[in-house]
Amino acid sequence: MWRIGIHDARILASFVDTPDAVTLRQLEEWVGDVNSWDVSDQGIMNLFARTTGAASAAVEWSVRAEEFVQRAGFIIMARLASTYQTADDSVFELFLAAIE
């Protein structure tokens, strides 16, 4: 669904994909395709932030120049801060360094 490039199909793809099956390569490909705020936000809230590579992607993306990629990094940080209550403090310390 994501690859067909239709706006609503991309949002739907973020709902139906399995977070445990998403690779860092897929995250990188998908975030590079994002070209609107709603696809970015929905992709992150529904899928990206629920993957095992979310925290490392957030730190890496937050310093990139591409607008939607950088935004994705910061949104993942916010999503994890609000939902990942069992995370070790070291995860959030990395976020603070990136934000600073």
Backbone as CSV, one residue per row, in Angstrom:
resi,resn,N_x,N_y,N_z,CA_x,CA_y,CA_z,C_x,C_y,C_z
1,MET,0.815,-1.195,0.000,0.000,0.000,0.000,0.861,1.262,0.000
2,TRP,1.922,1.241,0.777,2.779,2.425,0.854,3.372,2.762,-0.512
3,ARG,3.830,1.747,-1.206,4.562,1.960,-2.461,3.721,2.517,-3.602
4,ILE,2.409,2.392,-3.517,1.603,2.944,-4.613,1.582,4.465,-4.566
5,GLY,1.975,5.038,-3.413,2.163,6.474,-3.328,0.916,7.312,-3.118
6,ILE,-0.213,6.681,-2.944,-1.448,7.424,-2.705,-1.506,7.826,-1.236
7,HIS,-1.801,9.082,-1.019,-1.807,9.676,0.319,-2.546,8.821,1.351
8,ASP,-3.820,8.547,1.107,-4.626,7.794,2.069,-4.159,6.351,2.205
9,ALA,-3.624,5.787,1.149,-3.103,4.419,1.214,-1.883,4.358,2.126
10,ARG,-1.081,5.397,2.117,0.091,5.427,2.999,-0.337,5.491,4.458
11,ILE,-1.342,6.275,4.753,-1.840,6.327,6.132,-2.390,4.966,6.527
12,LEU,-3.159,4.340,5.658,-3.699,3.010,5.938,-2.578,1.992,6.131
13,ALA,-1.532,2.087,5.339,-0.399,1.166,5.479,0.211,1.264,6.871
14,SER,0.222,2.458,7.433,0.784,2.611,8.783,-0.084,1.950,9.847
15,PHE,-1.359,1.773,9.547,-2.255,1.079,10.470,-2.111,-0.438,10.389
16,VAL,-1.879,-0.958,9.208,-1.947,-2.407,9.028,-0.598,-3.119,9.066
17,ASP,0.502,-2.388,8.938,1.807,-3.041,8.999,2.070,-3.520,10.425
18,THR,2.923,-4.509,10.560,3.243,-5.098,11.854,4.528,-4.486,12.391
19,PRO,4.465,-3.759,13.509,5.654,-3.079,14.027,6.861,-3.999,14.225
20,ASP,6.633,-5.214,14.683,7.740,-6.144,14.921,8.420,-6.597,13.637
21,ALA,7.748,-6.456,12.512,8.307,-6.884,11.233,9.002,-5.746,10.474
22,VAL,8.872,-4.528,10.966,9.448,-3.363,10.283,10.945,-3.298,10.559
23,THR,11.708,-3.139,9.494,13.167,-3.036,9.608,13.582,-1.567,9.573
24,LEU,14.816,-1.310,9.978,15.346,0.050,9.888,15.383,0.520,8.436
25,ARG,15.651,-0.399,7.530,15.651,-0.058,6.106,14.273,0.422,5.665
26,GLN,13.229,-0.286,6.095,11.873,0.125,5.744,11.557,1.492,6.340
27,LEU,11.917,1.704,7.605,11.675,3.005,8.222,12.339,4.113,7.412
28,GLU,13.568,3.875,7.024,14.327,4.872,6.264,13.665,5.139,4.904
29,GLU,13.225,4.089,4.232,12.554,4.266,2.943,11.251,5.043,3.111
30,TRP,10.469,4.664,4.092,9.165,5.301,4.276,9.308,6.752,4.685
31,VAL,10.190,7.041,5.624,10.324,8.432,6.064,10.818,9.309,4.917
32,GLY,11.606,8.755,4.029,12.062,9.499,2.863,10.955,9.814,1.879
33,ASP,9.871,9.054,1.923,8.726,9.267,1.037,7.714,10.271,1.586
34,VAL,7.796,10.570,2.865,6.793,11.421,3.498,6.867,12.831,2.912
35,ASN,5.691,13.356,2.537,5.644,14.702,1.968,4.460,15.520,2.474
36,SER,3.909,15.113,3.619,2.825,15.888,4.225,2.826,15.653,5.733
37,TRP,2.283,16.627,6.456,2.259,16.546,7.917,1.429,15.361,8.403
38,ASP,0.281,15.149,7.770,-0.602,14.094,8.268,-0.042,12.697,8.014
39,VAL,0.588,12.479,6.880,1.209,11.167,6.643,2.358,10.971,7.623
40,SER,3.116,12.024,7.867,4.203,11.944,8.849,3.661,11.579,10.230
41,ASP,2.714,12.347,10.700,2.188,12.131,12.049,1.502,10.779,12.193
42,GLN,0.689,10.401,11.215,-0.005,9.116,11.291,0.980,7.957,11.192
43,GLY,1.936,8.058,10.294,2.940,6.998,10.170,3.695,6.784,11.466
44,ILE,4.023,7.865,12.127,4.775,7.777,13.376,3.903,7.244,14.499
45,MET,2.730,7.810,14.662,1.864,7.402,15.772,1.375,5.965,15.625
46,ASN,1.085,5.563,14.405,0.527,4.233,14.174,1.581,3.143,14.046
47,LEU,2.767,3.502,13.556,3.733,2.460,13.228,5.159,2.765,13.667
48,PHE,5.746,3.837,13.152,7.179,4.077,13.343,7.583,4.019,14.820
49,ALA,6.832,4.702,15.679,7.182,4.772,17.099,6.970,3.447,17.821
50,ARG,6.320,2.499,17.181,6.055,1.193,17.797,7.065,0.135,17.364
51,THR,8.068,0.518,16.572,9.063,-0.434,16.084,10.250,-0.500,17.036
52,THR,11.029,-1.570,16.902,12.191,-1.728,17.782,13.286,-0.701,17.491
53,GLY,13.326,-0.164,16.301,14.353,0.809,15.946,13.930,2.252,16.123
54,ALA,12.793,2.487,16.761,12.239,3.837,16.847,13.169,4.817,17.560
55,ALA,13.700,4.447,18.688,14.523,5.386,19.463,15.784,5.780,18.705
56,SER,16.451,4.827,18.110,17.675,5.160,17.378,17.355,5.973,16.126
57,ALA,16.246,5.657,15.451,15.835,6.434,14.288,15.523,7.873,14.704
58,ALA,14.864,8.042,15.831,14.502,9.380,16.301,15.736,10.252,16.492
59,VAL,16.746,9.701,17.128,17.973,10.471,17.369,18.651,10.816,16.046
60,GLU,18.749,9.837,15.159,19.405,10.069,13.872,18.638,11.076,13.025
61,TRP,17.339,10.919,12.948,16.530,11.779,12.088,16.448,13.211,12.609
62,SER,16.515,13.399,13.913,16.329,14.738,14.488,17.397,15.733,14.054
63,VAL,18.499,15.260,13.535,19.568,16.164,13.099,19.677,16.253,11.580
64,ARG,18.800,15.582,10.880,18.849,15.610,9.415,18.219,16.887,8.874
65,ALA,18.590,17.246,7.669,18.134,18.501,7.065,16.729,18.420,6.477
66,GLU,16.311,17.236,6.021,14.996,17.115,5.390,13.895,17.417,6.409
67,GLU,12.987,18.313,6.039,11.970,18.802,6.961,11.142,17.689,7.605
68,PHE,10.581,16.806,6.794,9.707,15.778,7.350,10.486,14.688,8.078
69,VAL,11.720,14.458,7.691,12.556,13.475,8.383,12.893,14.002,9.775
70,GLN,13.316,15.258,9.851,13.641,15.848,11.151,12.406,15.876,12.051
71,ARG,11.280,16.270,11.482,10.027,16.284,12.243,9.697,14.889,12.764
72,ALA,9.891,13.888,11.924,9.624,12.507,12.344,10.460,12.131,13.556
73,GLY,11.709,12.530,13.561,12.569,12.239,14.711,12.005,12.813,15.998
74,PHE,11.604,14.068,15.953,11.082,14.713,17.157,9.715,14.173,17.559
75,ILE,8.885,13.819,16.599,7.579,13.249,16.939,7.742,11.867,17.580
76,ILE,8.673,11.079,17.077,8.933,9.780,17.711,9.364,9.986,19.154
77,MET,10.244,10.951,19.389,10.675,11.231,20.768,9.478,11.557,21.649
78,ALA,8.594,12.416,21.172,7.408,12.793,21.948,6.501,11.601,22.184
79,ARG,6.314,10.799,21.156,5.445,9.628,21.284,6.008,8.632,22.301
80,LEU,7.297,8.379,22.212,7.904,7.443,23.160,7.875,7.999,24.581
81,ALA,8.097,9.292,24.732,8.062,9.898,26.067,6.681,9.771,26.700
82,SER,5.642,9.796,25.875,4.285,9.723,26.423,3.763,8.292,26.588
83,THR,4.402,7.330,25.927,3.850,5.971,25.970,4.822,4.901,26.466
84,TYR,6.095,5.148,26.412,7.101,4.130,26.716,7.598,4.319,28.141
85,GLN,6.723,4.088,29.087,6.999,4.406,30.484,7.968,3.438,31.167
86,THR,8.247,2.307,30.544,9.184,1.355,31.135,10.593,1.503,30.571
87,ALA,10.791,2.481,29.704,12.107,2.675,29.081,13.124,3.142,30.108
88,ASP,14.333,2.737,29.880,15.442,3.178,30.714,15.688,4.670,30.475
89,ASP,16.103,5.371,31.503,16.365,6.806,31.376,17.388,7.126,30.296
90,SER,18.271,6.197,30.016,19.313,6.452,29.019,18.717,6.734,27.635
91,VAL,17.562,6.138,27.339,16.894,6.405,26.065,16.525,7.878,25.979
92,PHE,15.949,8.399,27.035,15.486,9.777,27.032,16.641,10.766,27.169
93,GLU,17.726,10.350,27.779,18.915,11.201,27.843,19.471,11.444,26.443
94,LEU,19.416,10.427,25.585,19.827,10.610,24.193,18.918,11.614,23.491
95,PHE,17.632,11.544,23.792,16.685,12.485,23.194,16.999,13.902,23.635
96,LEU,17.279,14.080,24.925,17.563,15.425,25.430,18.803,16.010,24.774
97,ALA,19.796,15.189,24.566,21.012,15.658,23.897,20.696,16.085,22.466
98,ALA,19.867,15.318,21.780,19.502,15.659,20.399,18.656,16.929,20.356
99,ILE,17.767,17.094,21.299,16.915,18.278,21.345,17.744,19.526,21.622
100,GLU,18.676,19.379,22.524,19.528,20.510,22.879,20.328,20.997,21.694
